[in-house]
Amino acid sequence: MSDTTQPVLFMSHGAPMLVDDQRWSGELASWGQELDKPKQILMVSAHWEEAPPTISSTQEHTPLVYDFYGFPSKYYEMQYDTPAAGELATEVLGVLGPQVQQDQGRGLDHGAYVPLTQMYPDADVPVLQLSLPSLNPVELFEMGRKLAPLRDAGTMIIGSGFTTHNLRWFNPGAGPDVTPPQASAEFDHWAAEALENKDIDALLNFWEDAPAAHEAHPRIEHWAPLYVALGAALDSGLDNTSAIDGFWYGLSKRSWQFA
């Protein structure tokens, strides 16, 4: 495992059935193999909103939170037994300050463990979750800036959401390769261009500036983790690549890696 400076990721995390999608699971596996395995992972998922900022359990074999309904039973039997994350918790407290709370009963939700089961299937990297204390882009960006020094000690910071997330478009019967709605495609194109141009102002003001923003994100929690990633990547220049692109059941699964 590497304790050198780690990249920052924003990933679209999908639903639990992502693990059965050969194409997407393969893309995540390849991405993980291309990266130096981090010493530890700090995950900010769309599925945990809590203020003040709160960190999850640091215990070995942190339990999983099966925060979804109506899926086949096998998805409620998934396991991802990660090592203890006490060292990372101490480091997070050190940069964010005493307002951070800890919930030792809170495990990893599907926004954290589902993609990680494909990227790091051996579950040999400590993983800690940090809640979204707000959905305000500027506040999350500033939180990311405070977290940035953790990268130098081998911590990979990951924002886990979805580049477009309107569940009215999600139709399992149509199959994963259905043509995306125009609004999803428009927002995806805008997002790719804004990240390529490192246009922080446009990204922070996406609600007003991005085409189809209100359709792509009726509620912004799945876009919000990007701002933590942007803040954490700012000092290294925001150089980025689209590590994964394309659509899944009409939703953009575009994911970025920041150097």
LOPALUM-500782 format. One record per residue (C-alpha): z, x, y; residue in one letter. Coordinates in steps of 0.5 Angstrom, whole numbers, plus 500, padded with zeros to 3 digits. Layout:
REM residues N
ZXYa...
REM end
This chain:
REM residues 259
500500500m498502507s503503513d498505517t496501523t493494520q488489522p489482525v486476521l485469523f483465517m481458515s485457509h482450506g486446501a489447495p483446491m480452495l482456489v477453484d471454489d468460486q464462493r470461498w475464493s470470492g469471499e477472500l477476494a472481497s475481503w482483501g479488497q475491503e482492507l487497506d493493502k498492508p506494507k507487509q504480511i507476517l503469517m503464522v500458519s498451522a503447517h509450520w511447527e518449529e522451536a525456537p521461533p523461526t522465520i522463513s526465507s526473506t528472499q525475493e520470489h520466495t519458493p512455495l512449499v507444496y506440503d500436501f499429497y495426492g492432488f492434481p498436478s496443477k496444484y504443484y505448479e502454483m506460484q506466488y512470487d512475493t517481494p523480499a521481506a528482509g525489513e520485516l524479518a529485522t522487525e520481527v527479530l527486534g520484538v521477539l529477540g535473539p532466540q529467533v532462528q532463520q531458515d532461508q531455505g523455508r518457503g511459504l506453505d499452503h496455509g500462507a499462499y493459498v488464501p493470499l493468492t485470492q486476497m492479494y493476487p498480484d503478489a506485491d506485498v512482502p510475506v514472511l512466515q513465522l513458525s509455531l514454536p509451541s501449541l500452548n495457547p498461553v505461550e502463543l498469546f504472549e508471542m502475539g502480544r510481543k508482535l503487536a507493535p509491528l502493526r503500527d508500521a503497516g504489518t498485517m499479522i495473520i494467523g492461518s488455520g481452520f476453525t474446525t479441522h477433523n479430516l475424518r469429516w472431509f469427504n470430497p465426494g460429498a461436495g463442499p456444501d454438505v451439512t456439517p457434522p453436529q460437532a463442527s456446528a457446535e464448535f463453530d457456534h461456540w467460537a463465534a460467541e466466545a469471540l463476540e464476547n471477547k471471552d479470553i479465558d474461555a478461548l485460552l481454556n477451549f480444550w476444557e470449555d468448548a463443546p466438541a473441542a476434541h472432535e473439532a480439533h483432534p490435534r490443535i495446530e489448526h486452532w493454535a494460530p488464533l492465539y497469536v492473533a488474539l495476542g496481537a489484537a489485545l491492545d486494540s481491544g479485541l473488537d472483531n467481526t466474522s469476515a467469512i463464515d459457513g462450512f466447507w466439506y463439513g469444516l467451519s471456514k469462519r474467519s475473523w478480522q480484529f480492528a
REM end
